[in-house]
Amino acid sequence: MLYLVPFWIAFLVGILVGWAWKPKWAELLTQKLSSVVSKSLELSLPSSSSMSPMFCLKNFGSSSCLNSLNLQPEAWVIDNGEQGNTLSVSPSEYDNSSTSRSVVNEGCSSAITEEDLKHLCQLVEMRDGGPTWMHMMDRSTPNMSYQAWRRDPKTGPPQYRSRTVFENATARIVRDFFWDDEFRPKWDDMLAYSATMEECSTTGTMVVQWIRKFPFFCSDREYIIGRRIWEVDGSYYCVTKGVTCASVPRRNKPRRVDLYYSSWYIRAVESRRGNGQLTACEVLLFHHEDMGIPWEIAKLGVRQGMWGTVKKIEPGLCAYQKERESLASLSQSAYMAQVNTKISMEYLISLESNEDLSRSDVDSTSENPLAQNISRALIYGGLIVLACSLDHGALSKTFIFDMGRKLTDRGNRPS
């Protein structure tokens, strides 16, 4: 901590001095670059009677410029590998968080297999051989209770486990609620766009494309997610993970998240009101992903924003229940949530019979508060510098994140 404060003060002073002193050659270089870019835009973009590309370049970021660009009729076309079957995604659809759907492809049944089911079962039973779960949070509302844990494997990003209990909700409606991409933007404001790329009417397997909004210091992220549901005696094992899809080419922006796992186990449980009735629904969620940012920064963001995000689920579920009670027609994704692979408990036990893994414990104590304070000071300082430098291009994201990672490792190193 003695080295930390002077370092950030000197760092910020250096940035302020850099802003104050602006050499003439930098201004000339900016003007030349702007002229070259404007000429290329005039040659490549279609002309508009109301707004020219040169005007947009000079007023980039203004509402009039952005609105004029959004009115262009072009669309992003993605070929799904079959003749005559393409998915068109317009910029206006992306901006308005809308959902579109592509042509069905029956060849995705192998995206999620029984190996994924076995792994989820091991996570539910805490017999996957992983490290101890550290308790993070215990919150509740009148109709929902929430608990969360985290663990840090030797390799890979942090992993999260949560237990949510919804009062007055059935397992079937909660299953459909989490699967319904058309309804999700009403409670999940991070989902900017979703589309079904492939689906199998036999197994219920789906391959979907998500684009999620991230905070100001990160660009949006793209996910290609495979998902499938198994039903066991009225309970549901829902597997979703990142998969490859040849029909969606990789682009520079949004950045694709390849390592993604978010699966849950849903079942009916007794209400906490103690009436002896199975009128509540329990959801065990297991989640981890590599978003392309340092894991210490990701852990801080999850810790600070977790409860704010979870609180939106309960009113969203209530709104979904009312919509379903009104006999509204099912969306395609909600319909696919009802196409489950039914198996018996004996068959499920046989999947794990060949595995002899150690049990993962749950630690009742919370994370080290001193380590949290040190990490928070480091990351907040890094984000302040990042926010100050983004608009002016003084520093690159890579340098800041690498510096934050090195400082965090140094702060966590035993003395």
LODOVEX-323242 format. One record per residue (C-alpha): x, y, z. Coordinates in nm, 4 decimals. Layout:
% residues N
{u = X&v = Y&w = Z}
...
//
This chain:
% residues 415
{u = 0.0000&v = 0.0000&w = 0.0000}
{u = 0.2949&v = 0.2343&w = 0.0591}
{u = 0.3973&v = 0.1993&w = -0.3068}
{u = 0.0421&v = 0.1977&w = -0.4407}
{u = -0.0726&v = 0.5556&w = -0.3618}
{u = 0.2363&v = 0.7369&w = -0.4983}
{u = 0.2300&v = 0.5190&w = -0.8074}
{u = -0.1277&v = 0.6107&w = -0.9033}
{u = -0.0754&v = 0.9793&w = -0.8173}
{u = 0.2297&v = 0.9949&w = -1.0436}
{u = 0.0441&v = 0.8031&w = -1.3095}
{u = -0.2538&v = 1.0420&w = -1.3111}
{u = -0.0292&v = 1.3486&w = -1.3039}
{u = 0.1539&v = 1.2127&w = -1.6072}
{u = -0.1723&v = 1.1716&w = -1.7969}
{u = -0.2882&v = 1.5249&w = -1.7077}
{u = 0.0438&v = 1.6685&w = -1.8227}
{u = 0.0143&v = 1.4716&w = -2.1438}
{u = -0.3283&v = 1.6188&w = -2.2101}
{u = -0.2157&v = 1.9725&w = -2.1355}
{u = 0.0851&v = 1.9529&w = -2.3713}
{u = -0.0179&v = 1.8794&w = -2.7276}
{u = 0.2515&v = 1.9115&w = -2.9957}
{u = 0.1720&v = 2.0614&w = -3.3357}
{u = 0.2758&v = 1.7467&w = -3.5215}
{u = 0.0057&v = 1.5522&w = -3.3350}
{u = -0.2608&v = 1.7969&w = -3.4556}
{u = -0.1334&v = 1.7777&w = -3.8137}
{u = -0.1294&v = 1.3993&w = -3.8003}
{u = -0.4896&v = 1.3937&w = -3.6697}
{u = -0.6063&v = 1.6272&w = -3.9475}
{u = -0.4398&v = 1.4173&w = -4.2179}
{u = -0.5830&v = 1.0980&w = -4.0764}
{u = -0.9320&v = 1.2483&w = -4.0636}
{u = -0.9103&v = 1.3608&w = -4.4246}
{u = -0.7978&v = 1.0168&w = -4.5420}
{u = -1.0746&v = 0.8412&w = -4.3488}
{u = -1.3393&v = 1.0840&w = -4.4709}
{u = -1.2395&v = 1.0306&w = -4.8348}
{u = -1.2573&v = 0.6532&w = -4.7948}
{u = -1.5986&v = 0.6828&w = -4.6299}
{u = -1.7275&v = 0.9002&w = -4.9124}
{u = -1.6200&v = 0.6362&w = -5.1633}
{u = -1.7532&v = 0.3344&w = -4.9722}
{u = -2.0736&v = 0.4539&w = -4.8048}
{u = -2.3922&v = 0.5334&w = -4.9987}
{u = -2.4814&v = 0.8991&w = -5.0205}
{u = -2.7612&v = 1.0441&w = -4.8125}
{u = -2.9559&v = 1.3581&w = -4.8830}
{u = -2.9893&v = 1.4425&w = -4.5163}
{u = -2.6449&v = 1.3587&w = -4.3786}
{u = -2.3067&v = 1.3143&w = -4.5438}
{u = -2.0263&v = 1.0866&w = -4.4164}
{u = -1.7996&v = 1.3904&w = -4.3810}
{u = -2.0468&v = 1.5497&w = -4.1437}
{u = -2.0705&v = 1.2284&w = -3.9410}
{u = -1.6906&v = 1.2085&w = -3.9167}
{u = -1.6648&v = 1.5598&w = -3.7805}
{u = -1.9574&v = 1.5075&w = -3.5421}
{u = -1.8958&v = 1.1467&w = -3.4517}
{u = -2.0917&v = 1.0445&w = -3.1429}
{u = -2.3722&v = 1.2981&w = -3.1893}
{u = -2.7297&v = 1.1728&w = -3.1908}
{u = -2.8031&v = 1.3075&w = -3.5384}
{u = -2.5041&v = 1.1263&w = -3.6845}
{u = -2.5867&v = 0.7980&w = -3.5150}
{u = -2.9493&v = 0.8180&w = -3.6191}
{u = -2.8515&v = 0.8773&w = -3.9803}
{u = -2.6238&v = 0.5747&w = -3.9815}
{u = -2.8934&v = 0.3572&w = -3.8272}
{u = -3.1286&v = 0.4453&w = -4.1115}
{u = -2.9074&v = 0.2761&w = -4.3680}
{u = -3.0836&v = -0.0295&w = -4.5138}
{u = -2.7827&v = -0.2612&w = -4.5110}
{u = -2.7865&v = -0.5760&w = -4.2979}
{u = -2.5211&v = -0.8115&w = -4.1750}
{u = -2.5714&v = -1.1413&w = -4.3573}
{u = -2.4486&v = -1.4654&w = -4.2031}
{u = -2.4404&v = -1.7782&w = -4.4165}
{u = -2.5377&v = -2.0954&w = -4.2344}
{u = -2.3647&v = -2.3239&w = -4.4794}
{u = -2.6772&v = -2.4365&w = -4.6640}
{u = -2.7836&v = -2.3107&w = -5.0021}
{u = -3.0490&v = -2.0415&w = -4.9763}
{u = -3.0508&v = -2.0306&w = -4.5942}
{u = -2.9068&v = -1.7136&w = -4.4467}
{u = -2.9553&v = -1.5130&w = -4.1308}
{u = -2.9849&v = -1.1368&w = -4.1743}
{u = -2.9164&v = -0.9225&w = -3.8699}
{u = -2.9809&v = -0.5540&w = -3.9170}
{u = -2.8052&v = -0.2872&w = -3.7079}
{u = -3.1416&v = -0.1524&w = -3.5929}
{u = -3.2336&v = -0.4957&w = -3.4538}
{u = -2.9062&v = -0.5110&w = -3.2619}
{u = -2.9517&v = -0.1611&w = -3.1177}
{u = -3.3089&v = -0.2277&w = -3.0117}
{u = -3.2246&v = -0.5543&w = -2.8322}
{u = -3.4543&v = -0.7512&w = -3.0551}
{u = -3.4516&v = -1.1238&w = -3.1184}
{u = -3.4513&v = -1.2954&w = -3.4541}
{u = -3.4516&v = -1.6585&w = -3.5554}
{u = -3.2719&v = -1.8485&w = -3.8260}
{u = -3.3564&v = -2.1555&w = -4.0283}
{u = -3.3807&v = -2.4766&w = -3.8278}
{u = -3.1003&v = -2.7282&w = -3.8661}
{u = -3.1442&v = -3.0815&w = -3.7345}
{u = -2.7704&v = -3.1488&w = -3.7232}
{u = -2.6989&v = -2.9965&w = -3.3803}
{u = -2.8062&v = -3.2888&w = -3.1614}
{u = -2.4425&v = -3.3690&w = -3.0748}
{u = -2.3638&v = -3.0195&w = -2.9427}
{u = -2.4591&v = -3.1267&w = -2.5869}
{u = -2.4067&v = -3.4901&w = -2.4878}
{u = -2.4549&v = -3.7144&w = -2.1864}
{u = -2.1006&v = -3.6308&w = -2.0766}
{u = -2.2255&v = -3.2787&w = -2.0115}
{u = -2.5180&v = -3.4190&w = -1.8142}
{u = -2.2799&v = -3.6309&w = -1.6044}
{u = -2.0602&v = -3.3294&w = -1.5327}
{u = -2.3591&v = -3.1228&w = -1.4187}
{u = -2.4725&v = -3.4077&w = -1.1921}
{u = -2.1269&v = -3.4139&w = -1.0333}
{u = -2.1458&v = -3.0403&w = -0.9743}
{u = -2.4896&v = -3.0715&w = -0.8145}
{u = -2.3705&v = -3.3507&w = -0.5873}
{u = -2.0402&v = -3.1635&w = -0.5307}
{u = -1.8416&v = -3.4675&w = -0.6428}
{u = -1.6497&v = -3.3131&w = -0.9306}
{u = -1.3193&v = -3.3085&w = -0.7427}
{u = -1.2840&v = -2.9307&w = -0.7530}
{u = -1.1534&v = -2.6988&w = -0.4796}
{u = -1.3535&v = -2.5761&w = -0.1816}
{u = -1.6395&v = -2.3322&w = -0.2416}
{u = -1.6001&v = -2.0010&w = -0.0549}
{u = -1.9180&v = -1.8297&w = 0.0623}
{u = -1.9810&v = -1.4900&w = -0.0986}
{u = -2.3358&v = -1.3754&w = -0.0370}
{u = -2.6605&v = -1.4515&w = 0.1440}
{u = -2.9517&v = -1.2210&w = 0.0546}
{u = -3.3281&v = -1.2488&w = 0.0392}
{u = -3.6509&v = -1.0719&w = -0.0529}
{u = -4.0051&v = -1.1594&w = 0.0584}
{u = -4.0415&v = -1.4030&w = -0.2338}
{u = -3.6822&v = -1.5066&w = -0.3051}
{u = -3.3723&v = -1.6213&w = -0.1190}
{u = -3.0233&v = -1.6224&w = -0.2692}
{u = -2.6872&v = -1.7682&w = -0.1713}
{u = -2.3638&v = -1.7583&w = -0.3713}
{u = -2.0212&v = -1.9214&w = -0.3521}
{u = -1.6989&v = -1.8903&w = -0.5518}
{u = -1.3893&v = -2.1010&w = -0.6017}
{u = -1.0635&v = -2.0449&w = -0.7886}
{u = -0.9337&v = -2.3502&w = -0.9779}
{u = -0.5645&v = -2.3847&w = -1.0528}
{u = -0.6319&v = -2.3234&w = -1.4202}
{u = -0.9186&v = -2.1359&w = -1.5758}
{u = -1.1427&v = -1.8493&w = -1.4665}
{u = -1.3215&v = -1.8238&w = -1.1289}
{u = -1.6205&v = -2.0521&w = -1.0890}
{u = -1.9482&v = -1.9558&w = -0.9232}
{u = -2.2201&v = -2.1595&w = -0.7551}
{u = -2.5520&v = -2.0140&w = -0.6420}
{u = -2.8737&v = -2.1369&w = -0.4846}
{u = -3.1943&v = -1.9432&w = -0.5500}
{u = -3.5355&v = -2.0339&w = -0.4121}
{u = -3.8432&v = -1.8709&w = -0.5679}
{u = -4.1664&v = -1.8770&w = -0.3702}
{u = -4.4930&v = -1.9638&w = -0.5477}
{u = -4.3254&v = -2.0883&w = -0.8639}
{u = -4.3187&v = -2.4263&w = -1.0340}
{u = -4.0117&v = -2.5942&w = -1.1777}
{u = -4.1693&v = -2.5987&w = -1.5243}
{u = -4.2359&v = -2.2245&w = -1.5362}
{u = -3.8865&v = -2.1433&w = -1.4074}
{u = -3.7368&v = -2.3751&w = -1.6701}
{u = -3.9282&v = -2.1971&w = -1.9479}
{u = -3.8443&v = -1.8559&w = -1.7987}
{u = -3.4677&v = -1.9041&w = -1.8199}
{u = -3.4937&v = -2.0581&w = -2.1685}
{u = -3.7166&v = -1.7863&w = -2.3204}
{u = -3.4817&v = -1.5586&w = -2.5163}
{u = -3.7709&v = -1.3506&w = -2.6523}
{u = -3.8821&v = -1.2539&w = -2.3002}
{u = -3.5343&v = -1.2267&w = -2.1455}
{u = -3.4599&v = -0.8646&w = -2.2557}
{u = -3.7511&v = -0.7531&w = -2.0370}
{u = -3.5517&v = -0.8388&w = -1.7239}
{u = -3.1939&v = -0.8928&w = -1.8472}
{u = -3.0754&v = -0.5536&w = -1.9756}
{u = -2.7351&v = -0.6948&w = -2.0734}
{u = -2.8790&v = -0.9028&w = -2.3581}
{u = -2.8523&v = -0.6869&w = -2.6705}
{u = -2.9334&v = -0.9511&w = -2.9328}
{u = -3.0198&v = -1.3194&w = -2.9580}
{u = -3.0920&v = -1.5590&w = -3.2426}
{u = -3.1525&v = -1.9306&w = -3.2752}
{u = -2.8987&v = -2.0726&w = -3.5175}
{u = -2.9890&v = -2.4424&w = -3.4991}
{u = -3.2371&v = -2.6592&w = -3.3131}
{u = -3.3262&v = -3.0255&w = -3.2944}
{u = -3.6919&v = -3.1136&w = -3.2468}
{u = -3.6014&v = -3.4637&w = -3.1223}
{u = -3.3665&v = -3.3876&w = -2.8317}
{u = -3.4529&v = -3.0211&w = -2.7789}
{u = -3.0912&v = -2.9199&w = -2.8331}
{u = -3.0447&v = -2.5609&w = -2.9450}
{u = -2.7516&v = -2.3514&w = -3.0671}
{u = -2.8142&v = -1.9832&w = -3.0042}
{u = -2.6175&v = -1.6654&w = -3.0601}
{u = -2.6099&v = -1.4011&w = -2.7885}
{u = -2.4572&v = -1.0546&w = -2.7906}
{u = -2.4309&v = -0.9061&w = -2.4444}
{u = -2.3629&v = -0.5494&w = -2.3406}
{u = -2.0726&v = -0.4883&w = -2.1043}
{u = -1.9720&v = -0.1845&w = -1.8961}
{u = -1.8025&v = 0.1159&w = -2.0540}
{u = -1.4508&v = -0.0241&w = -2.0234}
{u = -1.5316&v = -0.3406&w = -2.2235}
{u = -1.6687&v = -0.3961&w = -2.5692}
{u = -1.9749&v = -0.6141&w = -2.6229}
{u = -1.9268&v = -0.9896&w = -2.6151}
{u = -2.0629&v = -1.2562&w = -2.8499}
{u = -2.1609&v = -1.6049&w = -2.7299}
{u = -2.2384&v = -1.9154&w = -2.9348}
{u = -2.4236&v = -2.1316&w = -2.6832}
{u = -2.5384&v = -2.4917&w = -2.7052}
{u = -2.8106&v = -2.5971&w = -2.4619}
{u = -3.0232&v = -2.8975&w = -2.3762}
{u = -3.2548&v = -3.0134&w = -2.0935}
{u = -3.2902&v = -3.3539&w = -1.9258}
{u = -3.5923&v = -3.4323&w = -1.7062}
{u = -3.5641&v = -3.6677&w = -1.4088}
{u = -3.8802&v = -3.7245&w = -1.2001}
{u = -4.0046&v = -3.3682&w = -1.2447}
{u = -3.6613&v = -3.2092&w = -1.1934}
{u = -3.4592&v = -3.0544&w = -1.4737}
{u = -3.0889&v = -3.0610&w = -1.5575}
{u = -3.0317&v = -2.7671&w = -1.7926}
{u = -2.6919&v = -2.7568&w = -1.9636}
{u = -2.5693&v = -2.4499&w = -2.1507}
{u = -2.2113&v = -2.4004&w = -2.2649}
{u = -2.0052&v = -2.2394&w = -2.5395}
{u = -1.9870&v = -2.4383&w = -2.8635}
{u = -1.8553&v = -2.3872&w = -3.2152}
{u = -2.0870&v = -2.3036&w = -3.5026}
{u = -1.9586&v = -2.2894&w = -3.8594}
{u = -2.2543&v = -2.0776&w = -3.9702}
{u = -2.1412&v = -1.7810&w = -3.7561}
{u = -1.8021&v = -1.6455&w = -3.8664}
{u = -1.5778&v = -1.4899&w = -3.6056}
{u = -1.5552&v = -1.1092&w = -3.6174}
{u = -1.3302&v = -0.8549&w = -3.4484}
{u = -1.6287&v = -0.6909&w = -3.2822}
{u = -1.8121&v = -0.8016&w = -3.0826}
{u = -1.5456&v = -1.0170&w = -2.9234}
{u = -1.6423&v = -1.3825&w = -2.8967}
{u = -1.6313&v = -1.5649&w = -2.5638}
{u = -1.5219&v = -1.9218&w = -2.6322}
{u = -1.4976&v = -2.0529&w = -2.2741}
{u = -1.8488&v = -2.0305&w = -2.1321}
{u = -2.0389&v = -2.2615&w = -1.8973}
{u = -2.3695&v = -2.1809&w = -1.7284}
{u = -2.5839&v = -2.4755&w = -1.6230}
{u = -2.8491&v = -2.5220&w = -1.3570}
{u = -3.0557&v = -2.7803&w = -1.1745}
{u = -3.4218&v = -2.6945&w = -1.1139}
{u = -3.6575&v = -2.8771&w = -0.8769}
{u = -3.9612&v = -2.8169&w = -0.6574}
{u = -3.8901&v = -2.7697&w = -0.2847}
{u = -4.0867&v = -2.6946&w = 0.0289}
{u = -4.1747&v = -2.3324&w = 0.0880}
{u = -3.9776&v = -2.1526&w = 0.3563}
{u = -4.3115&v = -2.0526&w = 0.5076}
{u = -4.3202&v = -2.4022&w = 0.6558}
{u = -4.6576&v = -2.5125&w = 0.5208}
{u = -4.5233&v = -2.8512&w = 0.4098}
{u = -4.6178&v = -2.7908&w = 0.0461}
{u = -4.3786&v = -2.8041&w = -0.2509}
{u = -4.4827&v = -2.4589&w = -0.3688}
{u = -4.1303&v = -2.3170&w = -0.4086}
{u = -3.8668&v = -2.3776&w = -0.6757}
{u = -3.4947&v = -2.4235&w = -0.6128}
{u = -3.2357&v = -2.3357&w = -0.8784}
{u = -2.8721&v = -2.4427&w = -0.8404}
{u = -2.6594&v = -2.2501&w = -1.0904}
{u = -2.2980&v = -2.3239&w = -1.1876}
{u = -2.1296&v = -2.0590&w = -1.3976}
{u = -1.7876&v = -1.9611&w = -1.5298}
{u = -1.6595&v = -1.7850&w = -1.8394}
{u = -1.3459&v = -1.6236&w = -1.9754}
{u = -1.4522&v = -1.2761&w = -2.0897}
{u = -1.1020&v = -1.1730&w = -2.1962}
{u = -1.0325&v = -0.9429&w = -1.9011}
{u = -0.8122&v = -1.0083&w = -1.5971}
{u = -0.9829&v = -1.2420&w = -1.3559}
{u = -0.9273&v = -1.0159&w = -1.0548}
{u = -1.1172&v = -0.7378&w = -1.2296}
{u = -1.3884&v = -0.9844&w = -1.3302}
{u = -1.4212&v = -1.1083&w = -0.9720}
{u = -1.4576&v = -0.7536&w = -0.8427}
{u = -1.7245&v = -0.6755&w = -1.1033}
{u = -1.9197&v = -0.9908&w = -1.0191}
{u = -1.8942&v = -0.9254&w = -0.6459}
{u = -2.0183&v = -0.5676&w = -0.6783}
{u = -2.2930&v = -0.6282&w = -0.9345}
{u = -2.4172&v = -0.9762&w = -0.8428}
{u = -2.7050&v = -0.8845&w = -0.6134}
{u = -2.8170&v = -0.5951&w = -0.8333}
{u = -2.8518&v = -0.8377&w = -1.1226}
{u = -3.0169&v = -1.1146&w = -0.9218}
{u = -3.2796&v = -0.8783&w = -0.7787}
{u = -3.4155&v = -0.8240&w = -1.1313}
{u = -3.4907&v = -1.1946&w = -1.1771}
{u = -3.7755&v = -1.2201&w = -0.9247}
{u = -3.9944&v = -0.9387&w = -1.0691}
{u = -3.9118&v = -1.0689&w = -1.4167}
{u = -4.0373&v = -1.4139&w = -1.3171}
{u = -4.3581&v = -1.2654&w = -1.1754}
{u = -4.4192&v = -1.0799&w = -1.5027}
{u = -4.3528&v = -1.4005&w = -1.6959}
{u = -4.6014&v = -1.5943&w = -1.4821}
{u = -4.8707&v = -1.3329&w = -1.5482}
{u = -4.8002&v = -1.3434&w = -1.9209}
{u = -4.8301&v = -1.7222&w = -1.9283}
{u = -5.1507&v = -1.7107&w = -1.7239}
{u = -5.3007&v = -1.4823&w = -1.9870}
{u = -5.2734&v = -1.7743&w = -2.2321}
{u = -5.0254&v = -1.5845&w = -2.4472}
{u = -4.8733&v = -1.7925&w = -2.7243}
{u = -4.5401&v = -1.9561&w = -2.6476}
{u = -4.2258&v = -1.8222&w = -2.8095}
{u = -4.0167&v = -2.0668&w = -3.0082}
{u = -3.7453&v = -2.0842&w = -2.7420}
{u = -4.0033&v = -2.1450&w = -2.4668}
{u = -4.1569&v = -2.4187&w = -2.6802}
{u = -3.8145&v = -2.5812&w = -2.7210}
{u = -3.7707&v = -2.5706&w = -2.3408}
{u = -4.0515&v = -2.8250&w = -2.3211}
{u = -3.8725&v = -3.0700&w = -2.5524}
{u = -3.6797&v = -3.2607&w = -2.2851}
{u = -3.4921&v = -3.5891&w = -2.2757}
{u = -3.6633&v = -3.7928&w = -2.0021}
{u = -3.4461&v = -4.0360&w = -1.8078}
{u = -3.4853&v = -4.2292&w = -1.4839}
{u = -3.2973&v = -4.1736&w = -1.1591}
{u = -3.1413&v = -4.5202&w = -1.1941}
{u = -3.0001&v = -4.4262&w = -1.5338}
{u = -2.8660&v = -4.1021&w = -1.3922}
{u = -2.6914&v = -4.2882&w = -1.1110}
{u = -2.5396&v = -4.5313&w = -1.3598}
{u = -2.3735&v = -4.2405&w = -1.5425}
{u = -2.1738&v = -4.1576&w = -1.2312}
{u = -2.1071&v = -4.5140&w = -1.1188}
{u = -1.7782&v = -4.5321&w = -1.3099}
{u = -1.6446&v = -4.2133&w = -1.1560}
{u = -1.4725&v = -4.1999&w = -0.8176}
{u = -1.4151&v = -3.8319&w = -0.7572}
{u = -1.3532&v = -3.6591&w = -0.4277}
{u = -1.6233&v = -3.4407&w = -0.2779}
{u = -1.6028&v = -3.0618&w = -0.3095}
{u = -1.6564&v = -2.8929&w = 0.0258}
{u = -1.8398&v = -2.5695&w = 0.0968}
{u = -1.6563&v = -2.3285&w = 0.3247}
{u = -1.8857&v = -2.1509&w = 0.5687}
{u = -1.6469&v = -1.8585&w = 0.6043}
{u = -1.6362&v = -1.5670&w = 0.3671}
{u = -1.3426&v = -1.4470&w = 0.1626}
{u = -1.0484&v = -1.2725&w = 0.3295}
{u = -1.1617&v = -0.9085&w = 0.3886}
{u = -0.8045&v = -0.7766&w = 0.3756}
{u = -0.7495&v = -0.9314&w = 0.0337}
{u = -1.0793&v = -0.7841&w = -0.0812}
{u = -0.9786&v = -0.4345&w = 0.0281}
{u = -0.6410&v = -0.4556&w = -0.1439}
{u = -0.7933&v = -0.5866&w = -0.4651}
{u = -1.0653&v = -0.3224&w = -0.4553}
{u = -0.8126&v = -0.0392&w = -0.4180}
{u = -0.6024&v = -0.1727&w = -0.7020}
{u = -0.8901&v = -0.2268&w = -0.9400}
{u = -1.0673&v = 0.1006&w = -0.8661}
{u = -0.7442&v = 0.2873&w = -0.9349}
{u = -0.7026&v = 0.1008&w = -1.2615}
{u = -1.0596&v = 0.1698&w = -1.3707}
{u = -1.0230&v = 0.5424&w = -1.2943}
{u = -0.7165&v = 0.5629&w = -1.5157}
{u = -0.8928&v = 0.3583&w = -1.7814}
{u = -1.1985&v = 0.5828&w = -1.7796}
{u = -0.9811&v = 0.8930&w = -1.8117}
{u = -0.7799&v = 0.7524&w = -2.1010}
{u = -1.0424&v = 0.5886&w = -2.3202}
{u = -1.1775&v = 0.9051&w = -2.4829}
{u = -0.8325&v = 1.0417&w = -2.5629}
{u = -0.6532&v = 0.7224&w = -2.6508}
{u = -0.3674&v = 0.7952&w = -2.4087}
{u = -0.3293&v = 0.4372&w = -2.2973}
{u = -0.4255&v = 0.1015&w = -2.4378}
{u = -0.6582&v = -0.1396&w = -2.2576}
{u = -0.3969&v = -0.4099&w = -2.2761}
{u = -0.1365&v = -0.2071&w = -2.0892}
{u = -0.3796&v = -0.1109&w = -1.8125}
{u = -0.5128&v = -0.4611&w = -1.7612}
{u = -0.1628&v = -0.6105&w = -1.7610}
{u = -0.0443&v = -0.3515&w = -1.5108}
{u = -0.3467&v = -0.4185&w = -1.2889}
{u = -0.2803&v = -0.7914&w = -1.3033}
{u = 0.0856&v = -0.7486&w = -1.2084}
{u = 0.0043&v = -0.5169&w = -0.9200}
{u = -0.2679&v = -0.7502&w = -0.7941}
{u = -0.0308&v = -1.0456&w = -0.8020}
{u = 0.2298&v = -0.8392&w = -0.6180}
{u = -0.0247&v = -0.7309&w = -0.3562}
{u = -0.1388&v = -1.0885&w = -0.2997}
{u = 0.2138&v = -1.2281&w = -0.2800}
{u = 0.3042&v = -1.3329&w = 0.0765}
{u = 0.5618&v = -1.1104&w = 0.2435}
//
